[in-house]
Amino acid sequence: MVVLTNDSPLPLAGVVVVDLSSNIAAPFGAAILADLGAEVVHIEPPAGDDSRRMSPTKGDASAFFYVVNRNKSFATLDLRLQKDRESLFEMLGEANVLVSNLRPYKLAELGLDETTLALTFPGLITAYINAYGSHPDELDQAGYDGVIQARSGIVGVTGATEPARAGVSILDMGSGMWLAIGVLSALYQKSITGRGSSISTSLLETGVNWSAYHLLAHQITGMASTRAGTGHPAFAPYGLFPTRDGQVMIGVGGDAVFTRLVNSIGLEELLADPRFAANSSRVVHQDELKEILSLAFANYSSADLIRVLRLADVPADLLAMPEDLLNDPAANKQLAKVVVNGQNLMMPSLPLRINGEYPPIMFPS
């Protein structure tokens, strides 16, 4: 059993999860459960999970595989074989949760559809992720993160001049999060009723949910959604601004913050300008405002500007790359040292502290 450093069991200690999934989204959901202490067995076909071959690779697996399959044990089953299907059902008889991203037709072929499992294992919680949700026209349609970012409008509102995919797999990881949240709620319900239930989500449903602001803004204003680059359609000023030696990201989420911003850099006169007096008018005139602020910020180094703005309680930070987190003192608290195929690596822990501790990360030796 994985335990915290203070010897307190993790919350899901004793929960057994069969992870019959591949790629990123569903395995990430199962990894969250594993981080929280569940015993998760990741089942792969003889050829291995497709995510093992996603670039870049180290040994027999990839960066993505390590991210979404941490804290798990592994088993190989060829479900085309009767004996391996029987082995799977034996495992399910001992499990609390089944996680899968097999398409509905495949689940039915294997006897793993919701109806069959509910009759065979009434206490089992089944947790499914697919690409497009429950609409019958696309129930069995394949889909990947970027493709469904496009369908759900995220690509359309991301980027500056051209549409862009978000730089991380937000729908894969987000869908995995929803799945884990659903499983946690089902485990709580089972503790009361003794019965399992079915949890399901999809990449499209995640994308639709995360496009909620733009969807409602369109209905309120009648205007088409637009791309804002590093800016924000609801706030101004917001985004990357040039300094004497680089760029700084600032966020002004209200009028009081704007007042502190202009006072801190000696531009108090902007408060009397009707274009900038309220957030709604600043959003309309954000291009003019950005030009004024950029001229002022050009007199500062990035470090000095951040210092001045933070002293005024204005959110501001450096533009960094993911690899810069390795040398970031705040981020380093979350990075766990792991050994992967003989190499020492730093991997982000689950972004939850339980009694002050991050759940540990382990890989089979």
TARAVEN-V53064 format. One record per backbone hydrogen bond with DSSP energy under -1.0 kcal/mol. CO is the residue of the C=O (numbers start at 0). NH is the residue of the N-H. Records with the same first field share a line. If there is no record, write none. Layout:
BEGIN
CO=NH, NH
END
This chain:
BEGIN
3=6
7=3
9=12
11=14
14=38
15=95, 96
16=40
17=98
18=42
23=27
24=28
25=29
26=30
27=31
28=32
29=33
30=34
31=35
32=37
33=36
35=11
38=16
39=72
40=18
41=74
43=76
44=47
48=51
49=52
50=53
55=62
57=60
60=57
61=65
62=66
63=67
64=68
72=41
74=43
77=80
80=84
81=85
82=86
83=87
84=88
85=89
86=90
87=91
88=92
90=93
95=124
96=17
97=126
98=19
99=128
102=106
103=107
104=108
105=109
106=111
107=110
112=116
113=117
114=118
115=119
116=120
120=123
121=195
124=97
125=198
126=99
127=200
129=202
130=203
134=137
137=140
143=147
144=148
145=149
146=150
147=151
148=153, 154
149=152
152=156
154=163
157=163
158=228
167=169
168=172
169=173
170=174
171=175
172=176
173=177
174=178
175=179
176=180
177=181
178=182
179=183
180=184
181=185
182=186
183=187
184=188
185=189
186=190
188=191, 192
189=193
196=125
198=127
200=129
201=205
202=206
203=207
204=208
205=209
208=211
210=214
211=215
212=216
213=217
214=218
215=219
216=220
217=221
227=230
236=251
238=249
240=247
245=242
246=318
247=240
248=316
249=238
253=257
254=258
255=259
256=260
257=261
258=262
259=263
260=264
261=266
266=269
267=270
268=271
272=275
277=281
278=282
279=283
280=284
282=285
284=288
285=289
286=290
287=291
288=292
289=293
290=294
291=295
292=296
293=297
295=298
296=299
299=243
300=304
301=305
302=306
303=307
304=308
305=309
306=310
307=311
308=313
309=312
314=250
316=248
320=323
321=324
322=325
323=326
324=327
327=331
330=333
333=348
335=346
337=344
339=342
342=339
344=337
346=335
349=351
353=356
356=353
361=70
END
